[in-house]
Amino acid sequence: MSSRQPSLITSPLSTAEAEAWITVAYPLDLVGTLAPLAHGRHDPTIRFTAGGIWRAMRTFDGPASLYVASSSNGVTVRAWGPGAAAALEMAPGLIGLLDEPDRLVARDPILRDLVRRNPGLRLPRSRRLFEALVPAILEQKVTGVEARRSFRALIARHGEAAPGPAELRLQPSAQILAALPYPAYHLVGLERRRAEVIRSAARIALRLERAAGPEDAGRLLRAIAGIGPWTTAEVLRVAWGDPDAFSLGDYHLPNLIAWALAGEPRADEARMLELLEPYRGQRGRVQRLLEASSLRIPRFGPRMAARSIARI
């Protein structure tokens, strides 16, 4: 089923609180769609609960907290803070309703099976480029544990409380990050190189947020020293829902792609690009589908173990 422009019915509750109802006529997996926005289980900017999902963000009108919850035929959205109205306007894109998953033509059996079993998995479009960029820079060339620790520490020291009842926290503003001296970054576990990349990006954060689309945003990102294809893809896939943004330079991705699409436990980037070529335009979606599966790459040797699509 193709995506359509969602119908957003808003209802202001006060000058700093508003809610909306979005009619959704197709399957929507809110948790799976918004999972890429979370950086670890204890990310203070987002919270997944049994009832719905909370997210703190900055908008051009000010900070906001957003709550989204699904029902049988739609999504309820509620927002708090000076940026509440702006957050509601961004909500359809954030929860994947501007995505077009049907554009993927799954040629491989494993992808056809994943598409069938994940009909509601979509790519989010947060439109908050700088907020997606900071954690991506923190994840450059370090373990996930290290990156998440630095992310939480940076927010604890230099972020601020988000509006609303969820007790979330906002990432530090671009102005704060641009002005922080290097020792402040060192205290949260960053070496000078990543600290300087964040400071450089913070200086043009407004231009990043006003990018006209993924191509414009990608050009601005790649012009920043220290930002390459991997970081650019991580940002565009989340901030713009770019279905072709795949993480070139990722240590594990070539093996995952090769194992899923060719049954090969090890591969280099050249082989990964060869296998992904039939999916040009949708390579980021292929990556997301595989990452959302339970597929595991063999740890040792070229020996090929039996695979079962039903157990992915």
N, C-alpha and C positions, 0 to 999 in steps of 0.2 A: 504494500500500500504506500503510495507516494505521500510525502509530507505536504501539508497545506498550511497557509498562514493561520496561526492559532487565533481564536477569539478570546480577548482579554477583557473581562468585565471588572472594573475597579470600583472600590467603595472607600473613599477617605473616611477614616475614623476620627482623626484629629490632625493637627498641623504636623505631627511627627509620627503618625501611625496610619497605615492604610492596608487594605486587603483586596484581593482579587480572586476571581474564579476563572480558570482556563478550561474550556471544553476540549477534551482529547478523544478522538475517535479511533485511535489505534493503540496497540500495546505500548506501555512506557515503563521502563525499569528505572525508577528514580535513583536507587542506590547504585546500580551499575553505571548509570550515566554520570553521576556526580562523584563517583569514587576517585577518578583521576585528580580531582581538586584537593584531595586530602593528602597530606604529607606525613604519613605515620598515623598510628591509632590515636595519638594524643595531640594532634594538630589543634592548637587553641583557636583557630579561625573557622573551624567547621565541626559539626557534631551530628552523628547519625544516631537516631533514636528509633524505638519501635513505632512511634507515631509519625515521624517525619524527619526532615533534615534541616539543620540550622546552618547558616553561613553568614560571616561578617565580611563586609567589603567597603571600599571607598568608591564614591561616585563623584561626578563633577559638582553635585549639589551638597556633598558632605558624606559622612559615614552612615552606614545602615547595617541592620541585621535583617536577614531574610529567613522565613520559615516556609518550607514547601511540604505538602502532604498529599498523597494520592487517594482517590476514592474510585468508585466503580466506573465513573464516566468523566473524570476530570481531575484537576489539581487545584487545591486551595493554596493560595500564597498570601503571606502576611509579612509586612515590613515595618520596621521601626527606625527612627532617627531622621536627621535632616535630609538624608538621601533616600527616604522611604519611597517616594513616588518614582524616582529614577530607578531604584532597585526593582520595583514592580514592572517597569517597562522592559528591563533586561531579563526578567524571569523566563519568558518563553524560550529565549536563546540559551539561557543557562541550563535549563532542564532538557535541552536537546530537541525542542520542537521546530527549530529551523534547520535541523539536519535532514539529509536525504539518504537514508541507509539503502534504499532500493537501487541506488546507482551502482552498488557493488554487484558485479556479476561473478558469482562464486564458481570458478572452474574446477577447483579441487574438492574432492568429497569431504575432507575434513572441514573446510570452510562452509560448504553447503550445510553440513550438520550443525555447525556453530550458529549460523544464521537462523536455521530452523529452531534451535533451542534457545535463542536469545532474541526474540522478536522485538523486545522493548529496549534493547541496548542501543544508545545513541551517543553521538559526540556532543559534549557541551560547548557552548559559546559564551564564555563569561564576559568577554569584552574588557576585562581588566588585565591588560598586557603586563604592566609592571608588577602586579601582584602575582602573576604566573611566572614572571622572569626571576624574581628574587630567589624562590626555592630552587629553580632550575640551575641558577648559578651556584648555589650552595651545594648542589649534587654533583658538580663537575669533579671528576677524578678522585672521589672519596667514596667510602662505603655509605650505604643508606643510613645506617645507624649514626654515623658521624654527621651526615647532612641534616637529619631530623633533629639531632641534639642542638646543632647550631641554629636551626630555624626556630626552635622553641626558645632558646636563650636570647636570640635577637629580639623576638617579640616580647619576652618577659622584661627585658631591659629597656627597650626603646619603642615598643608598641603602646597601645592604649586600650582601655575598655571600650567595647562596642556597645551601641545603644541596644535597648531591648532587654527582655527578661532571661536570656539564655546564658549570660555571663561569658560571652565569647570575647576574644581580643582581636584587635585590628593589627595588621602588619604595620611596621613603622612607615610613616609617610616618606615620599621621595625626598622631600625637603630635609627631613632628619637624616636620612641615609646619605645624602650628598654631603652633608656638613660634618658627619661623624669622622673624627680622626682615626688613623689606622689602629692605635692601641685599643680603641673601643671594639673594633672588629676582632682583634686578637683575643680579647677576653671571652668572646663567644665561639672561639675555635677556628677562626679563619686566618689563613696566611695572607700575605700582602697581595698576591696576585688576584685572588677572588674578591678581596675587599675593594681593590681598585676597579674591578669590573663592575661591581655593584654601584660604586660611587659614580663611575662614568655613565652607567645606564640611568641612574637617578637624575642626573643633570638633564637628560632629554626625556624624562618620563612623560611629560605632557605631550610631546610629539608622538611618543609611542601610543598613548591612549587615544590620540586623535587620528591614528592611521586609518586610511580609507578602506582597507581590506587586508587580507592575508599577504598579498604580494607586496603592498606598501609596507606593512609591518615587518615582513621578512627582510626587506631591503634595509630598513632602519636598524633592525637587530644585528644584521651581519656587518654593518658599518661600525659597530662598537668593538673595540679591541678586546679579545678574549671570549667573544661569542661566535661559535661556529655552527655547523649543521645540526649537531645534537641538541644544543640548547635552543636553537631557533625552532626546531621541530617540537620540542617539549612544550614550548610556549604557544606556538600556533595551533597545535592540536587541541589545547584547552581554551585558549583565549578567543580563537576564531573558528574553532570546530573544523579545521582544515583536514579533510579526509585523506589528503596525500602526504601529510606531514608525518614522516616516520623517522625514527631515531637513528640516523646514520652516525656511526661512531660508538654506539652502545656495545658494551663488551659481550653481552649475552644474546643480543637479538639475532645475529647471523646464525647461531646454532639453533635457536628456537624456530626461525623461519625454515631452515634446511630440514630440521627434524619433522616439522609439521607438513611441509609441502613435498618433500622428497625422501623422507625416511633416512636422512643422513645426519648422524649425531654431531658432526663438526663441519663448520664452513667458515670461509673468510667473507669479507664484505663483497668481493666481486661475485661470489656464488650467490649471496643473498640478493644482490641487485638483479642477477639473472633470473632468479626464481620469482622476484616481485615484479618484473617487467610487465607481465600480462595484466597486472593490477595497477598500472600507472594511473594516477588520479585518485586511487583508493588505497594506496599502500599504508597510510596511517590507520585506516579502518581495519585492514587486515591485521596490523600489529595489535590494535586494541582488542579485537576478537580473540586473538591467540592469548594475549595477556589475561583476558577475563576467563579463559578456560583453565582447566586443571592439568593441562599438558605439561609434562616434565621431561626435560632433556636427560638422556642417560649420562651419568657422571663420568664413566670411565670407558675408554677404548672405542674403537670403531665397530665393535660387535653390535649388531642391530637386534633389539628386543622386539617381541611381538607387540603391536599396538591395537587398541580397540577404540574405535570412535565413540562407542557408548560410554567409555570411562574417561573421556577427556574432561 
